Amino acid sequence: MATSTTQGVKTILHPVSDLAAAKAMYAALLGVEPMADSPYYVGFEAAGQQIGLVPGGGPQEATSPVAYWHVDDIEAKLAEVTAAGATVKEAPHAVGGSRVVATFTDPDGNVLGLVQDG
């Protein structure tokens, strides 16, 4: 069985309760201003990493950061991880432009994400 490969973890989304306070703290931590700043998402890029702040719990009300693995074929990778015991949490869906994301849980309930860029 052929498997699809990942490009590594490049995106981490942090659920936050106070977006303004979190934005200030992450700007200080990363030493850069956000590249995206809206009421539903604040995103930073630092050292090739995308750090996102999501108000109200983030992906399906996560309570801890969610690491997103970048993949070439999100459907194939999701099929592979579910065949290996993962459970789909959020089915693949477009989030802007040609970016598609999905989340799943591992056998212990940890939330992981996948990202496919057009």
Secondary structure as UniProt FT lines:
FT   STRAND          6..16
FT   HELIX           19..30
FT   STRAND          36..38
FT   TURN            39..40
FT   STRAND          41..46
FT   TURN            47..48
FT   STRAND          49..55
FT   TURN            56..61
FT   STRAND          66..71
FT   HELIX           74..83
FT   TURN            84..85
FT   STRAND          87..96
FT   TURN            97..98
FT   STRAND          99..105
FT   TURN            107..108
FT   STRAND          111..117
//
